[in-house]
Amino acid sequence: MTPRDASGDSRWSDLDRPPLNAAALRRALVREGSLWSDVEVVQHTGSTNSDLVARAASGETPEGVVLVAEEQTSGRGRLDRRWTAPPRSGLFFSVLLRPADVPVTRWGWLPLLTGVAVATGLSRAAGVDTALKWPNDLLVTVAGEERKAGGILAERSGEHGVVVGVGINVTLRADELPVPQAASLALAGATVTDRDPLLRAMLRSLEDWYGRWRAAGGDPAACGLQETYAAGCATLGRAVRAELPGDRSITGEAVAVDGDGRLVIATKDGVQEPVGAGDIVHLRPA
């Protein structure tokens, strides 16, 4: 019998985009002493983040649950932007973290930590150069131009939980891009687009960085996170415009990421202003 999804289409109808193997992922990732307690793959959902936030709110869901969707119909990015893509064309997953031994004031580093982990894992497994746009976009280079191939969204769930969602375009073709500024790993020349090893690489990298960060009590400098993020951040050293809440904006040079994970912008007036939330636009040189 040919397996079919809710729309009636065969799961094997696009041979370039085979389904994830949930059993193999669990065997590879869920083991004694691992951060990951379960890996669940669903065919369709609105948003893995929304689903896992709701599930974790009771406090009974253990840390390390990974929820992966073959297709998201209402995926969300920062500023509530929508994230949609054809079935099995990307990796759309959320993880539940409970960093109870880290001060809440340092939890703001979790999306930046996830960015470092995702970029590191993909660089190793897909053979593609990646960079990070502050605070949580993954950039790749296509035809000499930086484009967004992925994003990260962190949300609190209850008093002790954080759900971190990741969306990565893997095999999205040029005619499927939602906007011209978007990209995929395939368009960036990735040597591997098999989603199973890519997901394993990202989750193992995330487990490693999260473990280092927790062992350091969330101190981003002590665990090397602050330095590593800065080294891979395409925003630093660039002329930028920060579009802030309240219709305010700042223009200047992005000079640092401070100990709280904020982007420090040096304005033409000689003021260094830290930005903790906002939309960052990379400006082209005059």
N, C-alpha and C positions, 0 to 999 in steps of 0.2 A: 504494500500500500504506500502511495506517495504522500509524505507528510505535507500538510497545507496549513497556512496561517489563517488568521481571522478573515482576511480579505478573499480567501479562496485560492490564492496563488501558492504554487509549490514553494516550499522553503529552498528547494534546489534550483529554482527557475533562473537565478543568476549565478552561474558557475564560478564567476570571478569573486563572488561574495558568499562563501560557504558559511553556515551557522557556526557559532562558537560551541565548543565541546565542554559543557558544564562539568561533567564527571571528571574529565582530564584536568580541568582547571582546579577543581577541588583536590584531586590527588596531588597536584603539584604545589599547592599553596597552603592547604589546611593540614597542619601537622603539629605534633607536640612542641610547645614552646613558641609557635608562630603567633604573630599578631592576628593573622586572619583566622576567624572562627567559622566562617561559612562563605561560600560563593554561590549566589543564586542568579540564574540567567532567565529573564522573561522575554517573550516575543515582542510585546507591545506594552507601552505605558505612557502616561502623560509626561511624568518627570520622575526619574529615579531619586532625585533629591527630595521632592515632596513626599514620595512614598516612604523613604527611609526616615525622614524627619517625623512623620506621623507614627511610624512603627516604633521609633526610639523614644517617643515622648513619655511612654509609660515607665521608662527606666528599666524594663525587664529585658530588652534586647541587648545582647552582649556586645562588647567592643569587638571590632574586627569583622563585622558583617559587611560583605561586598554585594551590592545589587547592580546587575548589568542588564541593560535593555538592548535588544537587537534593533529596536526602533523606538524613538521618543517623538511624541506628537506635540508636547508642550514643554520641551526643555527650556530652561531659563539660564540666562547669563546675568552679568552685572546690570544694574539699572532695569531689571526685569525684561531684558531683551530676549527675544525668542530664538531658540536654537533647534532647527529641524534639518533632517537629512534623510535620504533614501534608506530603506531597511538594509542593515548589515554593511553599510558604507563607512561606518566609523565605530569608535569605542565610546560608549556613553555609560558611565558607571558612577556610583556613589559609595562611599565608605563611612562607617560610623566609628568615630574616635571618642574616647573618654579619658582625656589627659588629666585625671584628678590630682596627680602629684605635681602639676605645673600651675603656677599662679595664673588666674584668669586674665590678668593684664598682659600676659605673653601669648594668649591664644590667637591674637591677631596675626601671628607668624605662620599659622597653619596653612592658609592658602599660598603663601610665598614658599613655604617648605614643600608643599605639594607640587608647585611649579618647578622647583629644583629637581625633585624626584622624577617627575614626568619627563622633563627635558633630558635628564641623565639616562633614564631607562630607554627612551626612544633613540637617543644618539647611539647607544650601544647596540640596541636590537634592530633598528631600522637603517642604520648607517646614514642618517640624514642630520645635517647641522641644524640645531635649533637655538632659539634665543628667547628671552623672556621680556615682555613688555609689562612694566609695572602697572597694576599690581599682579595681574593673573592671566595674561594672554600668552599663548605659545605661538611664536613666529617661526616661519620657515622662509627660505628664499626660492622664488620662482621667477625665472628669466631676469635675474638680477634685482628683483624687487622683494622687499619684505612684505609678507602677507600673513594673516592670522589663520592658523590651522587648528587652534584649540583654545579652550578657556577653562577656568576653574571658578567654582562658586562654593563658599563655605557658609553654613547656616547653623545657628545654635538649635539644639533640640533638648528641651528640658534644662535642668540646672547643671547637669554634668556632661552633656553630650554635644558633639559637633559633627555635623554631616558635611563631608567635602565631596562635591561633585566634579567630575572631569568629563569634558566632551572633546574628542579628537576626530577630525576628519581623516580617514585613512585612504580610502580608494575613490573618493569623490572625484568625478571627472569635470573637465572645464565647463561643459554645458550644464552641469548640475550645481554649480556654485551659486549660493544665494545672493552674493554680491561680488563684484569684480575684485574686491580687496581680500576675499577669502582664498583659502588654499587647502591642499590635502598633502599627506605624506607622499602619496603617489606622484602628484604633480611636482613635488620638490625632489623627485628622483630617489625615493627610498628603495633600498635594496631588498627589503622585506616588507610585505603588506599583509602577511598572515596575522590575523588579529589575536590568535591564541598566544603566540610567543610575545607579541607586543604587550598584551595585557599582563602577562606574567612578569615581564621585565619592569613595567611601571609599578606594579604592586610590590615587587621585591625591593625596588629602589625606595618606594615610599616607606616600607617597613624599616629599612635601614636608616633613613634620615629621621623618621619619627622616633626610633629607638635612641639615636644619638641626642636628639633634642630633649627627650624626656630625661635621659640620664644626666643632662646638664641643667636640669630644672627649668628648661625652656629658655636658657640663656643663648641667644642666637650667635653671639661672638664666641663663647666657650666651645660650642659644638661645631664651629666652622660654617654654620648656615649663612650668617650675614655676609661673610667674605665670598662664599660660593655663589650666593644669589647676585651679589654685585658684579662678580666676574662674568656671569652669564646674562646680565640685564642689558638689553639693547637700548633702554631708555637713558641710562646714565651717559653723561657727556653730550647729550643731544639738546637742541633747542626744543622746548615743549610749551604747550599751553595746557594748563590745568583748568578744566571746567568744573567749578565747585557748586555745591548746593547753594541755593539762594541767588542763582543767576550771576555769580561772581566768577571771575577767571583771573589766573595769574600766568604771565608769560616770562620765561627765563630759561636758564640752563639747569638741567637736572644734574646735581653734583654728588648726591649721596643717597643711600638708604640708611636711615638712622636706627638706633637700637630698638625702636618700637615698630619698625617696618614701614615707617613713613618715608615718602619721597621728599627730599630736600631740594627746593628750587631756589637758585640764586637769581634775583631779579636785577634789572638794569640799575635800580636804585641802591644796589649793594646790600640788600636785605636777603637773608637766607630764610625761606619760609617752608616749614614742614607741612606736607599735605598727607592727610590720613585717609581721605575718601574723595573721590572725584573721577572724572573721565580725563585721561591724558591723551593729548594729540601730539604725535611726533611731527615737528615742523621741518620742512625742507630748508636747507641752507639758502640764503638769499643769493 
